[in-house]
Amino acid sequence: MTNMSQVRGILAQDLEERLKRGEKLQIIDVREPAEVASGMIPGAKNIPLSQLQERFREIDPHRETVMVCRSGARSERACQFLMAQGYSNLWNLMGGMLGWRGPVE
């Protein structure tokens, strides 16, 4: 089994529902700063993929974590990197922010 097949995906609608229910998910947006200027999912933390190797320890490995980017490709790579570091409770937002219809801040 490859790492790619181990990355779990979550649909934008399902993520929005879970957030509305008050679930305390850790959301990490791996887009670059210029991209997040247009808005992030409320409560998300921006750690650009280009900085993830240096900053991944800022992500709590014990919390359920959703990785986000523009379309879902970079966040999938981020999930693969984090799994190689021992993280396991990860989700990739399928379709990324292009598919997100919920609020942004």
N, C-alpha and C positions, 0 to 999 in steps of 0.2 A: 504494500500500500504506500503510495507517495504522500508527501506532505500536502500537496494540493487537494487530494481527495479528503483529507482530514479536516480541512477548514469548513466550519459550519457557517451556513448563510442564514441571515434573518431578513425578512422582507420589511420595507419601510413601514408599511401599515402595521405589522406586528410589533415593531419597535415602538411606534407611536402609541399603540394600545398599552404596551407594558409601561411606558413612561406615564401615561394618563392614570394608570392604576397606582402610581407612586413607587414603582420598583426602582431601587437605587442602583442603577446600572452605571458602570464607569464607561464613558464614551470618549474615545480618543480619535480626533480628526487629524489625519496624516497629510492633509493638503498643505501647500505652502502658504505663508502669511498673506500674500496678495490674493490668493483664492478664498481664504476664510473671511476676508474683508466684506464679502457679499453676504455673510451670515453663517452661523454654525447652529447645530442642534443645541437648544438650551442646556447648559451644564457641561457641555463638551470641553475637553482640554485639547489644545492644539500642540501636537508634537509632529512636525513635518517628517515625512519618510526619510528625507535627507539627513535628519538629525536623530533618527530612531536608535541607531547603534550607540550613540553617546548618551541618550536620554531615557532608554527603555526602563531603567530602574525607577523612574517617576511613576510607573504604572504598577498599581498594587496587584501582585499575582494571585491574591486570594479573593479578589472581587470579580464578578461576572463583567466582562468587558466587550464592548462593541467597537470595532474599528471602522472608520468612515473615511471615504475620499470622494472625489467627484463622481466616479462611475463604478467603483468596486474593485478595480484592478490593483491599485496601489495598496489599498487596505487589505486585500488578500495577501499581497507580498508581506505586508507588515505582520499579519497573522502568522504566516509561515516563519518569519524571523523570530517572533515571540515564542512560538511553539518550540523552536530550536533552543531557546533559552530556558525552557522548562515551563512556560505558561500553558495552561490547558483550558481555562474557562473563557474561551474566545468566540466571538461571532464576527462575521464580516457582513456589513450592510450591503445587501445585494442591490445593484443599481446605483449605489452611492447617493450623493446629494441630488443627482439628476432625478432620482425617484422619490425623494423626500417631499412630502406635501404638508408636513407638520410645521410648527412654529420654528422660527430661527431667531437668534439674538446676535 
